[in-house]
């Protein structure tokens, strides 16, 4: 029965590879309307079937499955737990919505067979990453995710895109190698590398080697934090997002950056154990880096004039909200972190889809050019407004809920100066977030007479607008009715702390 776990993994990968096979003679997307329509239909069916299969596997009981043995005691092993359920649900919702949006948007970019081929492959890899049951399996799919998502960044083939993709690859691989370095040590000092709530580190075996083990664990936090955009390995985000197609930017910011968060959760709470880190220099340094990243990302976003790059810096800041909550090692802070995983995925995906609509409809990319758009594109701008309010943390949107839990968790965590410094930095970041998001709303709906820039383009086709409307609606609905999700993440936090 456990073999059904493989269905949502191999289905999109197999179809995606089939899309890529005829690359040498690809014409689809460059004028072949009937073939393009067939491509969209097939991609839509595979996205829907994969999402349904993944959700059925996740929510219809506990399942485990060993695919093969790499060597004695190190299997490629899948196991579904509540963390996997949370991540695979968010991934499925966002991936399907952004995929349907891309059917229209990618006509603007071309080379659609290649794009959707890699888009499907990454979907399967992310599901495998969510269902990974031990540290080695997670690492293998973590690396594979980097390799298969890089083509989404270099899609247009420009020099800037190639350099951004290489930077993404370099930062991600360097971070992953730091993770691999730590895995070598954990294999020696842990009873098992299978994910177990509370951790599997054997302190008796580790006695006398605590210092080198701490260095290895801190290296893993830095390394996996690279994918999440944590300082000092954050620079790939503002380089990759402006050159990638907007659907790719949406999933990279909303979902792929969370792969680093998932890896950190697995290492800290399911292998090493929070007690090994609590009160040590690791926790102090980790919290310092997260707060530095929150503030730095917000400041850089506030000063950035290019819209997609501004949103990229915002992601640097906002994902470190999650890492800060995890670093506090308290139940309430972890609940806030897990809530922000979900909320940020929907919010930031909506914001990048909005950026894509502006580019698609008007060709403009700078924030100063987005004036007077509210008259011709009211639905798009209203969706942006709700997502922006949610990212700032204005009630009753969902961002308020997660940030409340993060601040409350820091205050109760017993982490000294970070107990008040954390909420203070989060508040300052929220003010900066309002400063770099709300001017687009005010200039869009209420442009100054002399500076108004009218656009003749209206709201996009329904296939682009509908996913954006759904994501914007989720940012409000999850803020008004958060209790089922709060209960679910509370159960996760209670099991590991």
Secondary structure as UniProt FT lines:
FT   HELIX           2..6
FT   HELIX           7..21
FT   HELIX           23..25
FT   TURN            28..31
FT   HELIX           33..59
FT   STRAND          64..71
FT   TURN            72..73
FT   STRAND          74..79
FT   HELIX           82..105
FT   TURN            106..109
FT   HELIX           112..131
FT   HELIX           135..153
FT   TURN            155..156
FT   HELIX           159..189
FT   TURN            197..198
FT   HELIX           203..206
FT   TURN            207..208
FT   HELIX           210..227
FT   TURN            228..229
FT   TURN            231..232
FT   HELIX           235..243
FT   HELIX           246..251
FT   HELIX           252..256
FT   HELIX           257..267
FT   HELIX           268..272
FT   HELIX           274..277
FT   TURN            278..279
FT   HELIX           281..303
FT   HELIX           307..327
FT   TURN            328..329
FT   HELIX           331..362
FT   HELIX           367..369
FT   HELIX           373..376
FT   HELIX           378..392
FT   TURN            395..396
FT   HELIX           398..412
FT   TURN            416..417
FT   HELIX           418..445
FT   TURN            449..451
FT   HELIX           462..480
FT   HELIX           483..496
//
